[in-house]
Amino acid sequence: MHPLVFLIKTTSLLLFLLLNTFLIYAQEIQNSSNIWYFGNRAGLDFNTTPPTALVNGQLNTQEGVATVSNDLGELLFYTDGITVWDRTHQAMPNANGTLNGHFSSTQSVVCNFTEWI
């Protein structure tokens, strides 16, 4: 086999594998944002098509919220930067008005570091 043909085939295979890995991982990331809570007890569930309206949230704010779901798109918790509510919409212990955040700030950002540990 000519070296150039070998290089092209090898490069093509590597690109194919890399692209497939990226697409699978991107799909996993997408599900972690499938449920949103915002505003006055409002929310959206993007696990369905079309999205389903949710009215069971505890938030009552105009901005500065964060919602986290697992890889299957199931709600884990959500926050306004002041209180954190769990998947059953109960305030979590030690996170009920004690976070000293502000509803109008970016303190409601949540980062997933579990894969880095």
N, C-alpha and C positions, 0 to 999 in steps of 0.2 A: 504494500500500500504506500502510495506517495505520502511524504511527510505533511504536505499542505492539506491533503484530504483528511488525514488523521487528525490534524489540528482543528480543522473545521468541524468534523464530527464530534470530537471531544468537547470543543467550545459550545457547540449546539446542545449537547447533552447536559452540560453543566448549567447553561442558561435555562434550559427546560426545568431541571430540578430546582434551581433557585427560584424561578417564577412560581412553580407549584407550591413550594414551601411558603413563600411570601403570601400567596393567595389564601392558603389554609390559615395562616396566622392572622391575616387581615380579617377573615371571617370571624375568628375567635374574638378579636378585639371589638368588632362591630357589635356583637351580642352584649357586651358589657355596658353598652349605652342604649339598650333597647327600651328602657323605662325612664320616663322623665316626670318629675314633679316640679311644679312652679306655681306662682300666683296665689290665688285664693282657693286652696284645697284642690287645685286642678292638676291633671297629669295626662300623659299619653303613653300608651303601650304599643311599641313598634314591633312586637312579636306577632302581630296579626296584620293582615292586609285587607282593607285599609286599617290604619292605626285605631285602637280603641281608646275612647275618652275615659279617664279615671277621675273619680270624684271622692276618693277615700283618703287623700293625703292630709297631712296636718299642717302644711306650710300655709302661711298667710303673709306673703311678702311680694315686693315688686321686682326684686332682682337679687343676685348674689346667692344662688342655690347650686347644689351639686347632688347628683343621684348616681348610685353605683349598683350595678347588677353583676351577677356572675357570668361565666362563659356561656351558660345556657339562656341568658337573658332574664333570669329570675332576680327580682329585687333583693338587694342585701340591706341597703340603708340609704337615707337621704338627709340633707342638712341645709340650714339657712345660715350657717356660720355661728349660730348661737346655740342651737339644739340639734341633736342627731336623733332621728327616728329610725327604728329597725323595720324589718320587712312586714311586721304586724302593726305598724304605725304607732308603736309605743315609744316614748322617749327612752333613750338608752341611759343606763346608770352612769353617773359622773359626766353626762353630756346633755343635761337638761337645763339650759340657760347658763352654763358655767364656762362655755368656751371663750367668752369675752370677744367674740367676733362682732361684725356689724353686717346687717342684711344688705347694705349697699356697698359691698366691697368684694374683692376677689379672695377673701379669706375662706370662701366656700369651695375652693378648688381642692379636689381629692386626687392623690396620685397613687398608683398601684406599684408598690415596690416588692411584692411577694416573689416575683420571678428573679429578682436580683439577689435574694438572700440565699 
